[in-house]
Amino acid sequence: MNKEMECRNDTAVSPVIGVMLMLVVTIIIAAVVSGFAGGLVGDGSKNAPSLTMDVKISNTGTWVGSGFSATVTGVSESIPTKDLKIVTSWKTKMKNNLGTANEELSLVSNGTIITGGNTSIGGAANVNVVEPPGSSTFRSIAPYGFGFSTAGQAAISKSSERPYIISERQFGNYTLTPGVSLSAKPYGSKQDGTGEGSTYGYGIGRPYAYPYVDDIPGNPKYTDPMQAVLGYGWEQLRSGDIVTVKVIHVPSGKTIMTKDVAVTEG
């Protein structure tokens, strides 16, 4: 009788030990996976730099005095713009439907709430300008960088007015450090006092209009730097309207700066 009971007890204990071992192994595996995942998250947050900038957006109704500008006031480390995306978004009331190159927007009645914005990616061309209309086409990447030395700049006439022809100034080719500024302006030109040159661009002849963009509604011939950064329809923005500007660090996927910027008249 005793021997039979001992055999029965041994048989009952074996499955219990097996289940306990399986539970221990499962807990160990779960702990290892959790620690590994936590390490990945920690590394991502360490790889995201910090950034602060002063940002200004103005709209005077013409290419003179209008533009987007941002000056770097602080970084935790130098940030290559090839690792960045700038995302803008805004909403406003439709002021008029006569100046826009967006066919859908041109059908919206005055007073209707409209939204807009765009994404600028380091290294991805977003500007397509023609100088003068009907001549050479320039493709480049806005916003352009200033505040650092540029090789070969001295050999380029009026380089500060034509940053799109200098490769080092293209967004994606320069690095953000304190004092570096970013700039994007609506395109335009006027005849000088001698009658030379061309008259074209944003606000020429009629405030808040793009004359030679409008000839192909919904399919504009070009995108100027301001349209590239703020999106089509930005000319509807007026003083006091708010544009949200985000800077995203692509390698980490982190938003490293967010700022609500009030539009000014100049």
PyMOL commands that set and color helices and strands:
alter all, ss='L'
color gray80, all
select helices_A, chain A and resi 2-46+81-83+103-106+153-155+163-165+167-169+225-230+234-236
alter helices_A, ss='H'
color red, helices_A
select strands_A, chain A and resi 51-58+67-75+79-80+84-93+113-121+127-131+136-140+144-146+175-176+181-184+188-189+200-201+242-249+254-262
alter strands_A, ss='S'
color yellow, strands_A
deselect
rebuild
show_as cartoon
